[in-house]
């Protein structure tokens, strides 16, 4: 079933927001949808608003990270271009490891589960990043 959403009072020529709703072909279902179309459209509108908020939240988070990482990137760029990506990767790994180890009070098993890595991999990464045991 195709549902075309249009804002009330929208100017002529305004593009519709097309949404698809899948409904089985049983007469009882079709009758229910027909009798409750206003509720169905209301749910579609709620879903659309939720998706817009989610997208907005991701964009705001990305902007926040970008602002906060800018000083780090600037200092890495000032290091005469010597392995900026390698240093950035190591810096980010170290920051992540420190945050995880602090949050889980250095419980390596919990840290491994959260990070999705093995105990050996965690030990190797901690050692490479210079994080004390």
N, C-alpha and C positions, 0 to 999 in steps of 0.2 A: 504494500500500500504506500502510496506517495503522499506525503504531507508537505504542503507549501506554506511556510510561515511568512507573514507579512505584517509589519508594524501597523498598528491602527493609525489612520491618518497619514500614512506614507504617501509621498508624492507619486503621481502616475509615472510609470517607467522605472520605479524602484525595483531592484532585483529581489526576487523571492529567495528565501533561505529554504532550500530543498532538503528534506529529511525523509529517510525511508523507514518504514515500520513493517516488520514481518509479522504476518498473522496467518495462522493455519486456515485451511479451507472448510472447516466444520461450520455448519450453519449456526450452531450455538455461539461459537466464538465470534463469527461475523456479526451476529445480532448484538452480542454484548458490546463489541467495539462500536457499532453504530449507535447504540443507546448511550454509550459513555465516551463519545468522541471528544467532548470538552475536557474530560479528565486525561485522556490519552494525549491530547495536544498540550495540556498543562504539564504533563510529565516530560514531554519532548522539550518544552521550553526550559524547564528546570535543568534537564541534562545539558542543554546548550549553555546555560549560564554557568554550570559547574565546570564544563570544559573550558570556557573563557577564563574563569578564575584560576584554574589549574595552569593554563598557559601563561597567564599574567604572573603567577607565583614563580614559575620556572624562569621567566625572563628577569624578574626582579632579583632572584638568587644569582643568576649568571652575572648581572650587572654588579651586584655586591662583591662577588668573588673577583671580578675583573678589577674593581677599584682597589680591593685589599691586596691583590697580588701585584699590582702595578709597581710598588716600590721594590719588591723582590725582583721582578723582571728588569727594572732599571739598574739595580745593583749588579745583576748578572751580566747585563749588556755592557756595563762599564769594565768588565773583567777582560777586555781586549778580545772578545769573541772566542775565548778558549773553552770549548765544550759547553756552551750555554745550556743546550738541551740536557746534557748529561748532568750538569749541576742542578738544573731545575728539577729534573726527575728525582735526583737524590734528596734534594731539599724537601720536595713534596712527600716522598716516601718517609723521610725522617719525621716530618711533622705529623703525618698520619700514624706512624708507629707510636710516637710519643703520646698522641691523643688517645689511641686505643689502649695502650699499656696503662696510662693514668686512669682512664675510665674503668677498667677492669682490675685495678689494683695489682698489676703485673701478673694476672692469672693468664698464663700462656695458652691454656686450653680454650678459654673463652675468646681470647684474642684471635686464635687460629680459626675458630668457628665464625667469628664476625668478619674476618678478612678473607675467609675461604681459602686458606693456605695450610700446608702441613706444618708440623712442629719444626721439622728440619729447615723448611723454607723460612719460617719466622726467625729462627736462630741465625740463619745466614743473613737475612735482611737486617736484623738488629746489629749484627757484627759489622756488616758493610757500612751501615749508617752511623756507627760509633755510639750506639745507645748502650749504656752500661747495663749489666745484668741485674 
